[in-house]
Amino acid sequence: MIRSASRTSAPITMAELRLHVPDAAQPRRIGWLSQVGDNIRVSFDDAYVGDAARPTLSQLYRGADEAQTRAILVAVNDERLVRIGRLPVFFENMLPEGHNRDRLAERRGVERDDEFELLAAAGHDLPGALEVLPAHEVPTGVVELHATKRLEPLEPSAVAAPVEDGFSLGGFVTKFSMVHRGTRYVVRSGTEAGEVLVKLPSITYPDLVHNEACCYRLAEAVGVRTAGASARPVAELDLPGVELPFSHYLHVPRFDRRRLLDGRTQRVHFEELTQALGIDSRRKYRDLPAAMRALLVLLKQSPASDVRELDEVFRRWTAYALMGNTDAHSKNWALLYEDGVHPRLAPAYDMVCVAAYFDPADPRALAQNRKMDESLKAWNEDAAEALAKAAGLLAFNRFRRVVRETRALAAIAWPALLKDAPPQVATTIQSRL
């Protein structure tokens, strides 16, 4: 007699995924996140799967045609949809890092590696236009999908509501998602979306705020489209319980938020390149050339993009090489969905002259950044042509010209701007021009 494989019974915890789309009064339910034991799965709503004009959650869930896309969305054993002990990679990349992760875990009362709970804790203010909310029902299809892993969901429960002041922002520098109230900025709360990303100075890296603010100005001076960050006085901030023993913070308007005429804040969807390509956040520096090739192909194929978007990629790399921005990994490039469906290149963000912190006496410090700097120093017209050809772009002479003109413009415009930069930043960048 053949016995069926035994099943493991465990409670199922449910969260609902809602995506804000342009010109819609309410966000649209697109699916669920569920956890049974250490299995975490995303399941898409039948209406979302069946809608050929569906809003885009991620390029990771799009195929070469509609049939392939639907096959991905309903797949049973696909790591893009289900992982053991961790969120599927698109969602894992939405989690905060460093002190920001510790703060959220403390607010939620969970361990910092409880990814499902951390995402739900920040559910009202995540990057892009997605919200993660408690789900008070367990669709039959979700149970059936877990059953394919020999799991028997028991005791269904909705994940707890998001933390009152919860938010998720990437990166290791301490950050807050804030809104403007009167003459000051306060941490967002309730169901509202943060409007401004506030980055505090770092004890480890002196002058980080002014370093980054300077790099934004340098990038803008050569035509790079940026998020528009600036150094502002800390007197603007209302952060009870947070010591502010410094004069300035970095004020970054969120490009994934838009203020409407009626005063409401609209969420605009975006995803990091790591999310679009299914790259684990811990591998953000690995195989960056392949990620850049994929980015160029995505932009080339998108109806929301044109050749100027391609120019921008080459312009940014040239500016990054000149300013020593070795933090330009795959999480610091992003796709923006202004129409809710088609991607274009998001504004540049997180630009820092990391090379200014290289200590000749300690060559092992910032080793990953030093390795990337070797690639940046090798960036030139020939490297741009090679990248263009690898991505199937025929107008490589155009991109050679972008590199050449960006370098020339930087040589003219940057020296005056560097007069206001922190001394080590000015010295480092001047030596690269």
C-alpha positions in Angstrom: 0.0 0.0 0.0 1.4 3.4 -1.0 0.9 6.1 1.6 0.6 9.8 0.7 3.4 12.1 1.8 2.8 13.5 5.3 1.7 17.1 5.6 2.9 19.7 8.1 0.3 21.8 9.8 1.0 25.3 10.8 -0.9 28.6 11.2 -1.2 30.9 8.2 -0.6 34.6 8.5 -2.1 36.8 5.7 -1.4 40.2 4.3 -3.1 41.9 1.4 -1.2 43.7 -1.4 -2.7 46.9 -2.7 -1.1 49.0 -5.5 -1.9 52.6 -6.0 -2.4 53.4 -9.7 -2.7 56.8 -11.5 -6.2 58.5 -11.6 -7.8 56.0 -9.2 -9.4 57.0 -5.9 -8.5 53.8 -4.1 -5.6 51.4 -4.4 -6.2 48.2 -6.3 -5.9 44.7 -4.6 -3.4 42.7 -6.6 -2.8 39.8 -4.4 -1.6 38.5 -1.0 1.5 37.7 1.0 1.1 34.6 3.2 3.4 32.8 5.6 2.9 29.1 6.7 5.8 27.9 8.8 8.9 29.2 7.1 7.3 29.4 3.7 6.5 32.9 2.5 4.5 33.2 -0.7 3.1 35.9 -2.9 -0.2 34.9 -4.7 -1.8 37.2 -7.2 -5.5 38.0 -7.4 -7.4 36.3 -10.3 -8.6 39.7 -11.6 -5.0 41.0 -11.7 -3.8 37.9 -13.5 -6.6 38.1 -16.0 -6.1 41.8 -16.8 -3.9 42.3 -19.8 -3.8 46.0 -19.0 -2.7 45.4 -15.4 -0.6 48.0 -13.6 3.0 46.8 -13.3 4.3 45.7 -9.9 7.7 44.6 -11.2 9.5 43.7 -14.4 10.3 40.5 -12.5 6.7 39.4 -12.9 6.5 40.2 -16.6 7.3 37.8 -19.4 8.1 38.3 -23.1 4.4 38.2 -23.9 1.0 38.1 -22.1 1.0 34.2 -22.0 4.4 34.2 -20.3 3.4 36.9 -17.9 0.3 35.0 -16.7 2.4 31.8 -16.4 4.8 33.7 -14.0 1.9 35.2 -12.0 0.3 31.8 -11.3 3.5 29.7 -11.0 3.5 27.1 -8.2 7.2 26.6 -7.6 9.0 29.7 -8.7 11.5 31.5 -6.3 10.1 34.8 -7.5 6.9 33.9 -5.8 7.9 31.7 -2.9 11.0 31.4 -0.6 11.9 29.6 2.5 12.6 31.8 5.5 12.8 35.0 3.5 10.5 37.2 1.5 10.5 36.7 -2.3 13.3 38.9 -3.6 11.1 41.8 -5.0 9.6 42.3 -1.5 12.9 41.5 0.4 14.4 44.5 -1.5 11.8 46.8 0.1 13.1 46.2 3.6 15.2 48.8 5.5 18.8 48.2 6.4 21.1 49.0 9.3 19.7 51.3 12.1 16.5 51.8 10.1 15.8 48.1 10.2 16.6 47.9 13.9 14.2 50.8 14.6 11.4 49.1 12.7 12.0 45.8 14.4 11.9 47.5 17.8 8.7 49.3 17.0 7.1 46.0 15.8 8.5 43.9 18.7 10.1 41.3 16.4 13.6 40.1 15.5 15.3 42.1 12.7 15.3 39.0 10.5 11.5 38.5 10.6 11.1 39.8 7.1 7.3 39.2 6.8 6.6 41.1 9.9 9.0 43.9 9.1 7.4 44.5 5.7 3.9 44.5 7.2 5.1 46.9 9.9 6.0 49.5 7.3 3.0 48.6 5.2 1.5 52.1 4.8 4.8 53.7 3.7 6.9 51.5 1.5 9.0 52.5 -1.5 6.8 53.0 -4.5 3.0 52.7 -4.6 2.5 49.3 -2.8 0.8 49.0 0.5 0.8 45.8 2.6 -2.2 45.5 4.9 -3.9 42.9 7.1 -6.0 40.4 5.1 -9.0 39.0 7.0 -9.7 36.2 4.6 -7.7 33.3 3.2 -8.6 32.7 -0.5 -8.9 29.0 -1.5 -6.2 29.5 -4.1 -3.6 30.6 -1.5 -4.3 27.5 0.6 -3.9 25.3 -2.5 -0.6 26.8 -3.4 0.8 26.2 0.1 -0.5 22.6 -0.1 1.9 22.0 -3.0 4.7 22.3 -0.4 2.9 19.6 1.7 1.8 22.4 4.1 -1.7 22.4 5.7 -2.5 26.0 6.8 -4.4 26.1 10.1 -5.7 28.9 12.3 -5.8 31.7 9.7 -4.9 35.1 11.1 -4.4 38.6 9.6 -1.0 40.1 10.0 -1.0 43.0 12.5 -1.7 46.4 11.1 1.2 48.6 10.1 3.1 50.4 12.9 1.7 53.9 13.5 4.9 55.6 12.5 6.4 52.7 10.5 8.2 53.2 7.1 10.8 51.5 5.1 13.7 53.2 3.4 16.8 51.5 1.9 20.4 52.2 2.9 22.4 52.0 6.1 22.4 55.7 6.9 19.8 56.7 9.5 16.7 58.0 7.6 13.2 59.1 8.3 10.1 59.4 6.1 8.6 62.7 7.0 5.8 65.1 6.1 5.5 68.9 6.3 3.5 70.3 9.3 3.4 74.0 9.7 7.0 75.2 9.7 8.6 71.8 10.4 8.9 68.3 9.3 7.5 65.4 11.4 7.6 61.6 11.0 4.7 60.4 8.9 2.0 58.5 10.8 -1.2 56.5 10.3 -2.1 55.8 6.7 -0.4 58.8 5.2 2.6 58.5 2.8 5.9 60.3 3.6 6.7 63.2 1.3 10.4 63.8 2.2 13.3 61.5 2.9 15.4 62.9 5.7 19.0 61.6 6.0 20.9 62.3 9.2 24.7 62.7 9.4 27.0 59.8 10.0 29.5 59.5 12.8 31.6 57.1 10.7 31.8 59.3 7.6 32.4 63.0 8.4 30.6 65.6 6.3 28.4 63.0 4.7 25.4 65.4 4.4 27.5 68.1 2.7 29.3 65.5 0.6 26.1 64.1 -0.8 24.5 67.6 -1.3 27.6 68.6 -3.2 27.4 65.5 -5.4 23.8 66.4 -6.3 24.9 69.8 -7.4 27.7 68.5 -9.4 25.5 65.9 -11.2 22.9 68.6 -12.0 25.6 70.8 -13.4 26.3 68.3 -16.1 22.7 67.6 -16.9 21.9 64.6 -14.7 18.2 64.4 -13.6 18.3 64.0 -9.8 15.9 63.7 -6.9 16.9 67.3 -6.0 18.5 66.8 -2.5 20.0 69.7 -0.5 21.5 70.3 2.9 19.0 72.0 5.3 19.2 73.2 8.9 18.1 70.6 11.5 15.8 73.3 13.1 13.3 72.2 10.4 13.0 68.7 12.0 10.7 67.6 14.8 12.2 64.3 15.9 11.4 63.8 19.6 13.8 61.4 21.4 16.4 61.7 18.6 19.5 63.6 19.4 20.5 66.1 16.7 24.1 67.2 17.6 24.7 68.6 14.2 23.7 71.6 12.1 22.4 70.1 8.8 20.5 67.1 7.4 20.0 66.0 3.9 16.5 66.9 2.5 15.5 64.6 -0.3 12.0 65.1 -2.0 10.6 61.7 -2.7 10.2 61.1 -6.5 7.7 58.4 -5.7 5.3 60.9 -4.1 3.4 63.7 -5.8 1.4 66.5 -4.1 -2.0 66.9 -5.7 -3.9 70.1 -6.1 -6.3 69.1 -3.3 -3.4 68.7 -0.9 -3.3 64.9 -0.9 -0.1 63.0 -1.6 -0.2 60.6 -4.5 2.0 57.5 -4.5 3.9 56.8 -7.8 5.3 53.3 -8.2 8.9 52.6 -8.7 11.3 49.7 -8.2 15.0 49.4 -7.7 17.0 47.6 -10.4 17.6 44.8 -7.9 13.9 44.2 -7.8 13.3 44.4 -11.5 16.1 41.8 -12.1 15.5 39.6 -9.1 18.8 40.3 -7.5 19.1 39.6 -3.7 19.9 42.9 -1.9 23.1 41.3 -0.5 24.3 40.9 -4.1 23.8 44.5 -5.2 27.4 45.0 -6.2 27.8 41.8 -8.1 27.8 41.6 -11.9 26.9 45.3 -12.3 27.8 45.3 -16.0 25.1 42.7 -16.6 22.6 44.7 -14.6 23.4 47.8 -16.7 22.9 45.9 -19.9 19.5 44.7 -18.7 18.6 48.3 -17.7 19.5 49.6 -21.1 17.4 46.9 -22.8 14.4 47.6 -20.6 14.6 51.4 -21.3 15.0 50.7 -25.0 11.9 48.6 -25.1 9.7 50.8 -22.9 7.1 53.1 -24.6 7.6 55.5 -21.7 11.3 55.9 -22.5 13.3 57.3 -25.5 16.9 57.7 -26.5 17.3 60.6 -24.0 16.8 58.0 -21.2 19.6 56.0 -22.7 21.8 59.1 -22.8 21.1 59.6 -19.1 22.5 56.2 -18.2 25.8 57.1 -19.9 25.8 60.6 -18.5 25.3 59.3 -15.0 28.1 56.8 -15.2 30.4 59.5 -16.4 29.5 61.8 -13.6 29.7 59.0 -11.0 33.2 58.1 -12.3 34.4 61.7 -12.0 32.9 62.2 -8.5 34.1 58.9 -7.1 30.5 57.6 -6.4 31.3 54.0 -5.7 27.8 53.6 -4.1 26.2 53.3 -7.6 25.2 49.7 -7.1 22.0 48.0 -8.5 19.9 49.3 -5.6 20.8 52.9 -6.5 19.3 52.7 -10.0 15.5 52.5 -10.3 12.6 52.4 -12.7 9.7 54.8 -12.3 6.2 54.0 -13.5 4.5 57.3 -14.0 1.7 55.8 -16.0 1.5 52.8 -13.8 2.5 50.4 -16.5 5.6 51.4 -18.4 9.1 52.1 -16.9 11.3 55.1 -17.4 14.6 55.8 -15.6 14.0 57.2 -12.1 15.9 60.3 -11.0 19.4 59.8 -9.7 19.8 59.5 -5.9 22.2 58.4 -3.2 25.2 60.1 -4.9 28.2 60.3 -2.6 31.9 60.8 -3.2 32.8 57.6 -1.3 36.4 57.8 -2.7 36.9 60.8 -0.3 36.8 58.2 2.6 39.4 55.9 1.2 42.2 55.7 3.8 45.6 54.9 2.2 46.7 53.5 5.6 43.8 51.0 5.7 43.4 49.4 2.2 41.0 46.8 3.5 38.4 49.4 4.6 35.6 50.0 2.1 37.1 47.1 0.0 34.0 46.7 -2.1 33.9 50.4 -2.9 37.6 50.4 -3.8 37.0 47.5 -6.2 34.2 49.3 -7.8 36.4 52.4 -8.1 38.7 50.5 -10.3 35.8 50.1 -12.8 34.9 53.8 -12.5 38.4 54.9 -13.2 38.3 52.7 -16.3 35.1 54.3 -17.6 35.7 56.2 -20.8 34.3 56.4 -24.4 35.5 52.9 -25.2 33.8 51.4 -22.1 30.6 53.2 -23.1 30.8 51.8 -26.6 31.3 48.3 -25.3 28.3 48.6 -22.9 26.1 50.0 -25.7 27.1 47.2 -28.1 26.5 44.6 -25.3 23.0 45.9 -24.8 22.3 45.8 -28.6 22.3 49.6 -29.0 23.6 50.7 -32.4 24.0 54.4 -31.8 27.2 53.9 -29.8 28.8 57.0 -31.3 26.0 59.0 -29.8 26.9 57.6 -26.3 30.6 58.2 -26.9 29.7 61.8 -27.4 27.6 61.9 -24.2 30.6 60.7 -22.3 33.0 63.2 -24.0 30.6 66.1 -23.5 29.8 65.3 -19.9 33.5 65.1 -19.0 34.1 68.5 -20.8 31.2 70.1 -19.0 32.4 68.8 -15.6 35.9 70.2 -16.2 34.3 73.6 -16.8 31.5 73.7 -14.2 32.7 71.7 -11.3 35.8 73.6 -10.0 33.6 76.6 -8.9 31.1 74.2 -7.2 33.9 72.4 -5.4 34.9 75.6 -3.6 31.9 75.0 -1.3 32.5 71.2 -0.8 34.1 69.6 2.2 37.9 69.8 1.7 38.6 66.1 1.3 35.7 65.8 -1.2 37.0 68.8 -3.2 40.5 67.4 -3.3 39.4 63.9 -4.3 37.1 65.0 -7.1 39.5 67.7 -8.4 42.1 65.0 -8.9 39.7 62.9 -11.0 38.8 65.7 -13.4 
